[in-house]
Amino acid sequence: MNLSMIRYILGNVLAVEGLLMAPCSIVGYLYGEAEAQIYLIIGVCSLLLGGMLRWKKPANTVFYLKEGCVSTALSWILLSIIGCLPFVFTGEIPSFVDAFFETASGFTTTGASILADVEALSHVSLFWRSFTHWIGGMGVLVFVLAVVPMNGGSHMNLMRAESPGPTVGKLVPKVRATARILYIIYMVMTVVQILLLLVGGMALFDAVTLSFGTAGTGGFGVKNSSIADYSVYCQWVITAFMILFGINFNAYYLILLKHVKDAFSMEEVRAYLAIILSAVAVIFISILDLCEGVFDALTQAFFQVASIITTTGYSTADFDLWPTTAKLTLVILMFIGACAGSTGGGIKVSRFLIVGKTVGKEFGSYVHPKSIKKLQMDGKPIEHEVIRSTNVYFMTYLALFSLFLFLVSFEGLDLESTFTAVAATFNNIGPGLGAVGPTCNFGGLTIFSKWVLSFAMLAGRLEIFPMLMIFHPTLWKDGFFSRKKEQ
């Protein structure tokens, strides 16, 4: 276990987090808020602590997948711990458990909140909440990859541990260049959304924070009504960008290379768009009688479908009051999620495609026992390792979901609230139904349930296995938690 390299990575993450608190301090000073000083002090402390950890560069910069998973898991836990301190010290969220839950929800782009009155927060804290979405959407370690020199495949091991989806590929031969391309696309799309919202008359602060939440598919708003109080134009802009940020970023790279046909011929992208249109049709029909005309029903259906399938979690209506068919459709979308290689959460469309193809192949073997058929995606063979890892992921997901469900059941909530509370956090959605619906929050849960759901958010964002790796017995025996010789 390359402990020195893990220390070096954690140092870089802390240093980056400290630097990223600087814009928050600027926002606070612009609004004349005393809380800005707290953010500045904590940012400087984080920067200094990170500098101490990365002061001595490791002689051996090579590490493998297990170190990548451990580095990633610890980085996200550390991000949430340091990131929640401003809430605690400003007194805006005095409880450490609540502050950690809120911050973990931000970085994991979940958007589940313990706050009953969001508008009571200072501008600097509102900005930080939304900014955590933007940071966590693409992944802070992806940013670190672009600036930290490593070799021996270490870049890819770190990227595999953090990036969502059954497979992680490189857009260009060098992983560092891939990370830069991803962030450039991410930033450009964010800026475009901000400009379009400004054209619609939205205030600059709201346009920036809501674009952060959309880009990261997070869902923290700056108003208690989420998006309901904004114009229909702004709602449609946010709807469009939620869908766009839920698409595999490889498609955008192909578009940049002028391979537009190849981008839209990706099976996952086509399936993702087909699911959205199908869900919109079902919900539109279900809520038509509850809305003020066809256009209103179409607006609400498109917005909420886009919000849930991309795991953003914004809302323009209390969908907890919708008919059962509409609510069930949204719950199904919670599990499907967005595309792999996007900022969205959930199980991912590509995994469902792989499982569907596997089931189809199994059925085919009953009809033609001697046939040999190779599964393909986008005209390329699906490796056996990918199929195996997808099957293992589904089984592990089901086991963990059941465990979280059992633990949260001690809360004493009804089944709908308990089930959707776990689904909304584990899939990084945000709001659920019932007691944790779009007009409610997670603040009334016990400390125990908040810790369970905080872990669920982190596990869901990191695709389960990196978080489970820190509990692996081998790490306790072979030198991670002991001081044995590094390997």
N, C-alpha and C positions, 0 to 999 in steps of 0.2 A: 504494500500500500504506500503510495507516494504522498506521505503526509505533508511534506513541505510544499508540494504543488497545490494540494487542497487549501492549505493556509494561504498561499499566494493568490489563488482564485477568490477566496473569501475576502481577502484584503482589497482586491480590485473591485469587487461588488460593493463593499462598504464605501470605498472611495467614490465610486460612481453615484451611489445613493446620496452621499454628502453633497456632491456637485449638483445633483438634480433637485436638491432642496433650495438651491440658490434662486431659481425663478419664483418659487413660492414666497421667499422673503421679499423679493422685488414687488410682487403683487400686493403683499401686505403693507409695504411702505407706501405704495401708490394710493392705497385706500386709507392710510393713516392708522393702521391697526397695530396695537402693541404686540399681538401674537406673532408678528413678523420676527421679532427678536428671538423668540423661542425657536422658531424654525431655523434661523441663522445659527444660533448656538449649537443646536443638535446637528445641523448640517456640517459645521466645522468639526465637531467632535467625531462624527462619523468619518469625515475625511481624514482626520488625524489618526484614528484607530485603524482605518484601512491602510494608511501610509505605513504605520508600524508593522502591520502584518505582511505587507508586500515590500518592505524595505530591502530585505535580502532576497534576491532572485534565486530560486532553486537551481542547483547545478544540473539536476535531472528534470527536464521539463516534460518528459514523456509520461503519460498516464493512460489508463485503459478505461473500459466501459464502467467497471465498478467504481473507480474513482470519479468518473464523470457523473454517475448517478448520485454518489454521496455529496459531491461538490454542489450539484444542482439542488438537491433536497435541503442541505444546510444553508445554501445561499438564499433560498426563498423563505426559509424560517427566519433567518437573520434579517432579511429585508423587512419582513413583517414586524419583527420585534423593534428594530430601530425606527421603522416608519410609523409605528403607533405612538411613540414617545411624545411627539408634538401634541397629539390629542390629549394625552394624559397631563402634560405639564401646563398646557393652556387652560386646562379645566373644562374644556368643551366636551370631552368624553373622559371623565375622571377615573372610571373603572378600567383597569388594565385589560381585563378579559374582554370587555366591550370594545375597547380601542384596538386590541389585537384582532378581534373578529372583523371589525370594520376595515382595518388595514389589509388583512389577509384577503378579505372579500374584494378589496380594491386591486391588489396586485394580481390576484388570480382571475381578475375580470369577471367576478361573480355578480357583484352588485347587490348582494343581500345586505340589508342594513339593520342596525339596532336603533336607529334614530327615529323618533316620532315626529320631530320638527327639524327638517333639514335646513330650513331658511333661518334658523336661529344661529347657525354656524357663521363664523367670520368668513370673509372672502378668501383669506389665505388658506383656511382649512377646506373650504369648498374646492378651491383650486387644487390642493394637494390630493383630496379624495379622487378627483377626476384624473389628475395627472398620474396617479398610481395605476389607473386603468391603461393609460397610454404606454406607460413603462412596461407593465406586465403583458400587454397585448402581444407584442412581438417577442418579448422576453429580454430581460436585462443581460442575460448571459450571451444572447446573440450579439448584443452590443459589445460585450467584453471580447467576444470572439474576433471582432473586427479590429481590436486594438492590442490584444495581448499576444505576443509571439509564443507559439508552441509548435511542436513537431511530432513526428511519429504517429500521426493519426489522431492526436489528442483533440484537435479542433472538432473533428467529426464525432468523437466520443462524447464531448460536451454538448454538441448540437443535438445528437441523438437523444440525450437524456432530457433535454428541455423542449424540443420541438414536437408539436402534436402530430399524430398520424401513425399508421402502421409502418411506414418507411420514411426515411429522411434522405433526400438526395441533394446533390450540389448543382446549382444553376450553371456554374463555371467550374473549371478544374480546381481552383483554390477556394477552400471553405471561407477564408477571411474575406475574399472578394464577394462570395455569395452573401455573407452577412451584410456587407455594405450595400449591395444591390437591394436586398430585402428592406433595409432601413430607408433607403432613398425612395423606393416605391411607397412605403408606409408613410413617410413624411409628406411626400407630394400629395397623396390622396387626402391626408388630414388637412393640409393647407387649402386644397380645392374645396373641401366641405365647409371649412370656416368661411371662405369667401362667398359661397353660395348661400349660406345662412345669413351672412351680413346683407346680401342683396335682398333677402326676404324681410329685412327690417329687424332682425334679432340683434340684441345688444352684444357688443364685442365679448364681454366676459362670458355670457351664456353661450355664444357661438363657439368659443374656444373650449370651454369645459365640456359642452355636449359633444363636440367633435372628438375630444379625447375619449369620452365614453363610448362613442360610436366606433372609432377606430380600433379601440381595444376590445370592442364588443363587451363592454362592462355594464353600463347602465346606471351609474350614479348620476342623479340629476341635481339641479341647484334649486328646484322648487318642489314643494310637497306634492304637487299634482303631476310630477314627472314631466311629461311632454304635452299634457292635455291643454295647457293654457297657451300654447304657441299656435301660430297660424297653420292652416292646412298646407300651405306651401312648404313651410319648415318641416312639418311632419312627413311630407312626401320626400323631401331632400334627405332627411334622416333615414327614412325607410329604404331609399335607394342605396345609401352608403352602408347601411347595416348589411344589406344583401351583398354588396361589393366586397366588403371586408370579410365576408364569410366564404369567399371563393379562394381556392388554392392560389397562392401568389405566383406559382409557376406559370399560371395562365397569363398573368400580367407581363411576366418576363418574355413569354412567347409573343405577346402583342407588341412589346417594345422592339422585338426582332422582326416585326412585321409578319409573323406567322399566325395571323388572326384565325385562320381556318383550323390550325392545329390546337389553338387555345380553346376554341369552342367545340372541338371534337373530343375533348377529354371526357371520358365516361362519367367521372365523378361530378364534373361541373354540370353536365347535362342532366344527371340524376338529381342533383341539388336543386336546380331550377325547376325541374318537373315536380319535385316534392312540394316546393313552395307554391307553384300554381295550383296543384291539386288541393293542398291544405286551404289556400285562399278560397277556392271554389266551395269547399265544404262549409267553411266558417261563414262565408258570405251568405249562403243559403240559410244557415242556421240563425243568423242575427239580423237578417233583413227587416223583420217585423219590429225589431227593437231600435232601429236606427232612423234617422231623419232623411230617408230617401236612399236611392241606390248608390250615389257617390259617397255618402257618409259611411254606408255599410262596406263599400269597397275600400275606402280609406282605412277604416278600423281593422278590417280583415287583413289587408296587406301589411299594415304596420305591425300588428301583433304577431302575425306569422313570421315576419322578418325578424322581429325582436326575439322571439323564442327559439327559432331554429338556429339563429346565429349566437344564441345564448347571451344576447345583450341585456335584455330585461327591462328596457324602457316600456312605458305604457301610456296609452291615451284614453283608456277606458277601464272600468273595473270588470275585467273579464271573468272574475269570480261569479258574476251575476249572469253570465251567458248560459245558454242551454248546455245540457250534458254533452251532446255531440261535439260542440265547439270546444268545450273545456278538455274533453278527452283527446281531441285532435292536438291541442296545445301540449298536453302531457306527453303524447307520442313524440312530438317534435323536440321536446326536452331531451329525450334519449338519443334521437338521431343526430342532432347537432349539425355543425357546419362541415365544410370540406377540410381534409387534412392539409396542412401547410397554410392555414388561414389563422386569423386571430380568434376564431370561434372555438367554443368548447363542445361538450357532448361526446358521444362515442365516435362520431365522424361517419360521413356518408360512405367513404371508401371502404370502411370495415364492413358495413352492411352489404355493399356490393360484393365484397370478397366472400362473405358468408353465403350470400344468395347464389353465387356461382358455385361454391362448394356443395351446397345442397342440391343444386341442379345437376352437378356432376354425379353425386351419389344416387340420385334418382335414375340418371342415365345408365349407371352401372347395373341397376336392377333389370333394365330392359335389354341392355347389351353388355353382359358380364365380361366379355373378352375385349371390349373396346378400351383403347388407351387415349385419353383426352387430356390435353394440357390446358389448364386455365389461363386465360389471358385478360389483360386490362390495357386498354388503349393500343391494342395490337401487339403487346409485348407479353411474354410468359410471366405468370406470377410465380415467383420462387416458392419452393416448399417451405422455406424458413418463414416467409411472410404469412403463409396460410397457417402454419403452426403457431406463430406468435399472435395472430389474430384470434385463433381459437382459445389460446391461453388467456389472452386479454379479456375475452368475453366471460370466461369462467371465473377469473379473478374479480372482474367487475361485479358479477352477480353475487359472489361470496361477500365482498366488501359492502355492497349495497345492502345485503340482508343483515350484515352485522351492524351497520349504521342505523338501519331501520329498527332493529331490536333495541339498540342502546337509546335511541331517541324516543322509543315507545314509553319509556319510564316517565317521560314528560307528562303523560296523561292526556295528550291531545287526541282529537278524533283521527280516524284512519286517513282521511283525505289530507288533513293538515300534516300529519306525521310523514306520510308517503311523499308528498310534494315538497316538504321541507328538506328531506334527504335528496330527492331528485333535483331540486333547485340548486342545492349547494354542491353536490357531487358532480353535477353536470355543468356547474358554473353558470347557472341561469340568472338567479337573483330572486324574484318573487315566485311564490308557489300558489297554493289555493287555501281557502279557509283562513285559519289563524295566521298564516304567513302569506296571505294574498297580496295583490298589488296595492291595496289601501291600508295594509297592516305592515308589521315589521317583525324582526326576530328579537327585539329587545326584551320581550316578556319571558323568554326561555330561561331555564336554569343555567347556572355556570357550567355544569357538566355537559348539557346539550350544546352549549356554545363552543366548548372545546372540541367535542366530537365533530360538529359541523365545520369548525375551522380546519380540522385535519382533513375532513372530506373535501373541502374546497381546494386545499393544497394538493391532495392526492389526485383529485380530478384534473387540475390544471397540468400536473406533471405526468399525466397518463399512468398513475398508480405506482409503477415499479420503482422509480427513483425514491419515492417516499418510503416504500416498504424496505428498500435496501438498507436504510439506516438501522433497521431492526434485525438484519441478517446476523445469525450467530457467528459466521466467519469473520465479520468485521470486528467483533468483540474479541475474537481469539487471535487474529492475525495482525493486530497492530493499530487499528484505528482508535479504539478507546483505551488501548494500552500503549506503552512506549517501546514496543519491540522494534527491531531493526526494520527500516523501510525497504520495501522491495521494488 
